[in-house]
Amino acid sequence: MNKFKVDINCDMGESFGVYNLGMDEEIIKYISSANIACGFHAGDPSVMDETVKMAVEQEVMVGAHPSFRDLVGFGRRKIEIEPKEVKKIMIYQIGALQAFAKAHNLKLQHVKPHGSLNNMASTDYDLALAIAEAIKEVDENLIFVALGGSAMYKAANNLDLRVASEVFADRAYNLDGTLVSRKIKGAVIEDPTKVKKRVLNMIKNGEVKTINGEILRLKADTVCVHGDNPSAIKLVKELVKELEKNKIEITAMKNIV
């Protein structure tokens, strides 16, 4: 029996119209949960439908990946917005993907905010609470995916929502648990050996070295990977092999939290 279990999640369905982004058909073979864009930062009805269909065929669980309404900036631009509006756009996007899931006889498993919305809500409790309230009002059984120790994680706990503590395989951390800005050198880790070592340490020992070399304690329920280029796909393949070699079971987050 495996002592450790972990979910592997990836952001998917981020194409739009004739514009194709990501390597979804390849990456989905190696993950257990898919975060599907809901039309605000990427995705459209056709892309959402096809991505859910693909997930069903691969027996991968599906979750909503809502964001700010920012197609041009891919949801990565900071937008000043009131918590009450955040709650409404969350309900709107979760509901949209929920309908496609239902059409394919599937229930949504989780919700993971995207980009700048995720970053802002990690430290802004009012925004985090608005997201948590939206999730609970749509379906109280949905899992809120959040950085462990973040405002989102606390909001989920305060509303008695199921919450999965997310760690990032290829992103550097600050001591407060937030991710290092992509504008800073070293924010993205590309060395497969280093990535594998970091992930194993996060799963087995609950810790990771920050960008300044200090130790950060965290919980790894789900590992976020990226599959938007061939080198990223190769890294994910190697990571999965490493987890299997260390007898770490890869399973959907619904089986962990």
Secondary structure, 3 states (H helix, E strand, C coil): CCCEEEEEEEEECCCECCECCCCHHHHHHHCCEEEEECCCCCCCHHHHHHHHHHHHHCCCEEEEECCCCCCCCCCCCCCCCCHHHHHHHHHHHHHHHHHHHHHCCCCCCEECCCHHHHHHHHHCHHHHHHHHHHHHHHCCCCEEEEECCCHHHHHHHHCCCEEEEEEECCECECCCCCECCCCCCCCECCCHHHHHHHHHHHHHHCEEECCCCCEEECCCCEEEECCCCHHHHHHHHHHHHHHHHCCEEECCHHHCC
